[in-house]
């Protein structure tokens, strides 16, 4: 129990004050944020390791806000540190949320006109997200050219109320850019969805 107590005291003493964002009411907590190195430069910018006390109410898929900087982070993978049968603390991989999205579920409407398709859209989620763009390599631009044909959107399932996103669903970014989900991985992160998207060319 000594390690558990010391780690909890350390997180409380030097950790950043945060609010775990929950619809019934936010939960005050602390965590230690550490840089996380990734071979992908973009992911190195947004990825952090977060350390929580063993009894923190944080779970996979949570989004928390740093109460000092107001930055929001998505918990994509969390695990206990276990010593014997004692849970000493929690360590999580978190991503800095850099956008917000509205997710629309798609239902196709049958029409009598050949070749014409219509859809009904139902708002399923309005939440924070992590959006990244594919880039072209080996260009004269050291940052790379942004290729808007493929985008990657990672979002939490915390507000989906049991709905499972699917291919064809529509995502609208904060900028107004409209995307369609081309592929979705619901096993990479517990509580989160990792999607590959393209610009949505369908009628509104």
C-alpha positions in Angstrom: 0.0 0.0 0.0 3.0 2.3 0.5 3.6 2.7 -3.3 -0.1 3.4 -3.8 -0.2 6.1 -1.1 3.0 7.7 -2.3 1.9 7.8 -5.9 -1.5 9.2 -5.0 0.1 11.9 -2.8 2.6 12.8 -5.7 -0.2 13.1 -8.2 -2.1 15.4 -5.8 0.9 17.5 -5.0 2.5 18.0 -8.5 -0.3 17.0 -10.8 -2.3 19.5 -12.8 -5.9 20.2 -11.7 -8.3 18.8 -14.2 -12.0 18.3 -14.7 -13.3 15.0 -16.1 -16.1 16.2 -18.4 -19.3 14.2 -17.7 -22.8 15.1 -18.6 -24.3 14.6 -15.1 -21.6 16.9 -13.8 -17.8 17.3 -14.1 -15.5 15.5 -11.7 -12.5 17.3 -10.2 -9.2 15.4 -10.3 -5.4 15.7 -10.8 -3.0 14.1 -13.3 0.6 14.3 -14.3 1.1 15.0 -18.0 4.3 13.8 -19.6 5.5 14.1 -23.2 5.1 11.0 -25.4 7.5 10.5 -28.3 6.1 9.1 -31.6 7.7 8.5 -35.0 4.8 10.6 -36.4 5.6 14.3 -35.8 1.9 15.2 -35.6 1.2 12.5 -33.0 4.2 13.7 -31.0 2.6 17.1 -30.7 -0.8 15.9 -29.5 0.2 12.7 -27.5 0.8 12.7 -23.8 1.2 10.1 -21.1 -1.1 10.9 -18.1 -0.6 9.5 -14.6 -3.6 9.3 -12.3 -4.1 8.1 -8.7 -5.3 4.5 -8.4 -8.8 5.6 -7.3 -9.4 8.2 -10.1 -12.7 7.9 -11.8 -11.1 8.4 -15.2 -12.0 5.6 -17.7 -11.2 4.9 -21.4 -13.1 7.3 -23.6 -13.2 10.1 -21.1 -12.4 13.7 -22.0 -10.8 15.9 -19.4 -9.9 19.6 -19.3 -6.8 21.1 -17.8 -8.3 23.8 -15.6 -5.2 26.0 -16.0 -4.8 26.0 -19.8 -8.3 24.9 -20.7 -6.8 22.3 -23.1 -8.9 19.2 -23.5 -7.5 15.7 -23.7 -9.1 12.4 -24.8 -8.2 9.2 -22.9 -7.6 6.6 -25.6 -5.9 3.9 -23.6 -5.7 3.5 -19.8 -4.3 0.8 -17.6 -3.7 0.2 -13.9 -0.2 -0.2 -12.5 -0.5 -3.4 -10.5 2.0 -4.6 -7.8 0.9 -8.0 -6.7 -2.8 -7.6 -6.2 -2.6 -3.9 -5.3 -3.5 -1.2 -7.9 -0.9 1.5 -7.4 -2.1 4.0 -10.0 -3.4 4.5 -13.5 -1.4 5.4 -16.6 -3.1 6.6 -19.8 -2.3 7.5 -23.4 -4.1 10.7 -24.1 -4.6 12.9 -27.2 -5.0 16.6 -27.2 -8.4 17.5 -28.7 -7.8 19.9 -31.6 -11.4 20.1 -33.0 -15.0 19.4 -32.3 -17.4 17.4 -34.4 -21.0 16.7 -35.1 -21.6 13.1 -36.0 -24.6 12.3 -38.2 -26.0 8.8 -38.5 -27.0 7.9 -42.1 -30.3 6.3 -43.2 -30.8 5.9 -46.9 -34.3 6.7 -48.2 -35.7 4.6 -51.0 -36.7 6.6 -54.0 -38.6 5.7 -57.2 -36.2 7.6 -59.4 -33.5 5.4 -60.8 -30.0 6.3 -59.8 -31.2 8.9 -57.3 -30.3 8.5 -53.7 -31.5 10.4 -50.6 -30.5 10.2 -47.0 -31.9 11.1 -43.7 -29.4 12.4 -41.1 -29.7 12.1 -37.4 -27.4 13.9 -35.0 -25.8 11.3 -32.8 -23.0 13.2 -31.2 -21.6 16.7 -30.7 -18.2 16.4 -29.0 -14.5 17.1 -29.0 -12.2 15.2 -31.4 -8.7 14.7 -32.7 -8.4 15.5 -36.4 -5.3 14.9 -38.5 -4.6 15.1 -42.3 -2.6 12.8 -44.6 0.5 14.5 -46.1 2.5 14.0 -49.2 6.1 13.0 -48.5 9.3 14.2 -50.1 8.1 17.6 -51.2 9.9 20.9 -51.3 7.7 22.0 -48.4 9.3 20.6 -45.2 6.0 20.4 -43.5 4.4 18.5 -46.3 1.4 19.3 -48.4 -1.9 18.7 -46.8 -4.0 16.2 -48.8 -7.6 16.9 -48.0 -8.8 13.7 -49.7 -8.0 11.6 -46.6 -8.5 12.7 -43.0 -8.3 10.9 -39.8 -10.8 11.6 -37.0 -10.6 10.0 -33.5 -13.5 10.6 -31.2 -14.9 9.2 -28.0 -17.9 7.0 -27.7 -18.9 8.7 -24.4 -22.0 10.4 -25.7 -23.2 7.9 -28.3 -25.7 6.1 -25.9 -25.0 2.7 -27.4 -24.9 3.8 -31.1 -22.0 2.2 -33.1 -20.8 4.5 -35.9 -20.6 2.9 -39.3 -19.2 3.6 -42.8 -21.1 6.3 -44.6 -21.9 8.3 -41.4 -21.2 12.0 -41.8 -18.9 14.1 -39.7 -19.0 17.9 -39.7 -16.0 19.7 -38.3 -16.0 22.9 -36.4 -14.8 24.7 -39.6 -17.9 23.5 -41.5 -15.9 20.9 -43.5 -18.2 17.9 -44.2 -16.7 14.4 -44.2 -17.9 10.9 -44.7 -16.5 7.9 -42.8 -14.8 5.5 -45.2 -13.4 3.2 -42.6 -13.6 2.8 -38.8 -11.6 0.9 -36.2 -13.5 0.3 -33.0 -10.9 -2.1 -31.5 -7.8 0.1 -31.5 -8.9 2.1 -28.5 -11.4 1.0 -25.9 -14.1 3.7 -25.6 -12.9 5.5 -28.7 -13.4 5.3 -32.5 -10.5 5.8 -34.9 -11.8 6.7 -38.4 -10.5 7.5 -41.9 -12.6 10.0 -43.7 -12.8 11.8 -47.0 -14.7 14.9 -48.2 -18.4 14.2 -48.4 -19.6 14.8 -51.9 -23.2 13.7 -51.3 -26.1 16.0 -51.3 -26.9 17.7 -48.0 
